[in-house]
């Protein structure tokens, strides 16, 4: 069954203010609930907003006959608000330096989403992307489990990198996405002396390589890691 999940969520949304740009990414992993990330790039401020669903968004929307029969975007938006599954909302305003870097990275990496890619699968993650500006048509993109060898992969990194320290529940969701999106070892360098590495998700060597038994630069893991960690070193 083909159903435009992101388009349904965005029905009736107002465009960004003049000079602004909005990036919205619906992450649809195979074995976790969906998340919707919105990056609002405005001339005077940049905000990120993450909606983390705790039940299946697809299950709530795709089988709803009332949504399919909606006669206008406004009616569809009202119906969607009534049937959304449980979720949490998280928002942060970015500082000037980080906002400028994010704007640069998204503009640089967005063209990679337009590269032809007809792959599909059942075990991975779908990325549904909408980019809106005040004075241009809506741009839509889709990518399936973009790994490091594909042009679409670069766009996923700035979208999920460095969540605000104040975020706890959404940090866990972003850490799950880190694994789905092949964004490298699940580590954060917290610096300090002695140097501290925060390990999240699962840490293991790839199967094609033997796992080392020691590390030349020992580090302690931060107790704030939100998921199970192992002391094995990353090769």
N, C-alpha and C positions, 0 to 999 in steps of 0.2 A: 504493500500500500504506500503510494507516494503522498507525502504530506509535508507542506512547507512550514516546518516548525518555527523557524526564526521569523519568517514573514508574518505568521500569525501573532507572534509575540509583539512585533513592532507595529501592528496595525494601529492607525490613527495617531502615531507619534508625530510630534512637531519637529521640524528641522532645527538644526542648531542655529544659534544667533549668527548674525552677519560676521563673516571672517572666521567662523568656527568650523570644526570638523569633528565628526563622531565616528568612532570605530566600535562596532559591536560584534562580539564573537560568541557564538553558542558552541560550547564544547559538549559533544555527545559521545562519551566513552561507552564501550560495550558492557562493562561490568560495574559501573558506578552511575549515580544520578547526574543529570546535566547541570551545567553552570553557564550563566550568561555574564560576560564581561563587557562593560561599556567604558570606553575611554573618550572623555569629552575634552577636546583641544580648543580652547577659546583664547582670544587675544589677551585676556587679563587673568586667566586661571586655567589650570588643567586638573580635572578630577578623574578618578577611577572609581567605578562602582561594580561590585560583584554580587550577583544573586546566586546563591547556592541552593539548589533544590534537594530536599531530603526524601522525595518520592519521585517516581518516574514522571517527567514532564510529557514525554511521548504518550504514556498511558492515559494521562489526564486530558490531553488535547486531541490526539489523532482520532480517537473513537467517539468524540462528542458530536452528535448529529446537529445540535444547535449551531455550533461553530461553522459547520459546512454550509448551513442555510442562511448565514448572516447576510444582510442586504447592503451593508455599507461598512467602511472601515471603522466608523465610530461605534456601530452596533457590535462589530466583531471585538473591538477593544474592550467594550463593557462586558461582553460574555466571557472573554479570556480572564478578566480580573476576578470573575466569580468562580472559575473552575481551576485556577492555578493550584498545583499541589503545595504542601508546606515547603517553606523556604526561609532562608535568612538573607538579610540585606547588609551590605558593608560598603562604606564609602570613605575615600581619603582624598585630600587635596595635596597635590605634589608641589614641592618647592621649585623655584625658577630653574635651577640647574638640571634637576632631574626631568622636569617637564620639557625643557629644550632638547634633552637627549632622547626622550621618548618620541617626541615629534619627529626628530631627525631619523630615528631608527624605523619608525612605521612608514614614513615616506620612502625611505630607501628599500624596504623589504616588501612593500605592498605589491609591486609588479610581479614578484615571484608567484603570487596566488593565481595569476592569469595564465601560467604555463600549462599546456595541455596535460591532463592526467586523468585517465579513465579507470583507475584502479578502484576496486570496491572490496569490502571484506566484512567479516562477522566478528573478528577479534582485533580490536584496535580502537581508534577514535575518529569521529567525524568533526571537522571544523566548518561551521557555517558562518560566513562573514558578511557584514553589511557596512558600507562606508557611505556616510551622508555628509554633504556640505550644503550650505545655504543656497548656493547658486549653481548646482550641477545635479544631474540625475543620480539616483541611488545606484551604487555599485554593489553587486552581489558576487560572492565567490564561494567555492566549496573545495575542501581538500580532505583526503582520507589518509590518516596515519602518516603524515609527511615526516620521513626520516631525514637524517643529515645529508643524504645524497640528492634530495629533491629541492627545486627552487622554492616551493611553498614552505619549507621548513623554517627558513630564517624569520618569517613573520611571527611565528609562534613564540619565539624567544623573548622579545621585548614585551609581549603581552602578558607573560607569566612570571617574569623575572622580578626578584626583590620585592615581595609583598611587604606592606608596612608592618613594622614590629608590633603594632597594636592589634593586628589581625591574628586571631587564633583559629577559630573554626574555618574561615576561608583559606588560611595558610595550609591547613591539611588538604583541602580540595585542590589547591594549586600544586601541592607536593605530589598528589596523585597524578595530576596532569603532566608534571615533570617526567614521570616515568613513561606515560603513554606517548609523549612527544619526543622521546629520545634526546633529552636535553643534557645528557652527560651524567657524570657521577652525582648521586644525591647528597651533595655536600654544600655547606656554607662556611666560608672562612670568617670567623668572628674576631680574628686578630688577637691582640693582647699578649701578655707574657706570663706564663707559657701560652703559646699559641693555641687557640681553641677552634676546633672544627665541629660544626653541628651536622650530624648525620640524620637523614630522614628516610623514610621508606625502607627498602632493603638494599644492603650494600654487599655486592658480591662481584667476583671477577667473572668476565665472560667465559662461557663454557669451553671455548677453544684454547684457553690459557690456564695453566695451573695457578691455584691461589697461593700467594706468598704467605709465609708464616710470620713475618716480621716487617716492620717499617723503619726506615732510617730516620724518620722525623715523627716521633710519637706525639699524639695529641689526645686531649680529653674531649669527650662529647659534651655538648651543652645539655643540662637537665631539662631545657625547655623543648627538646625535640618532641614532636607530637606523635611520632609513631615508633614502633620497635626498631632498635638499632643493634648492630653487631660490632664487635671490636676488630673484625678482620680488616686488614688494610686493602685499599683499592689499588690494583696494579696499574 
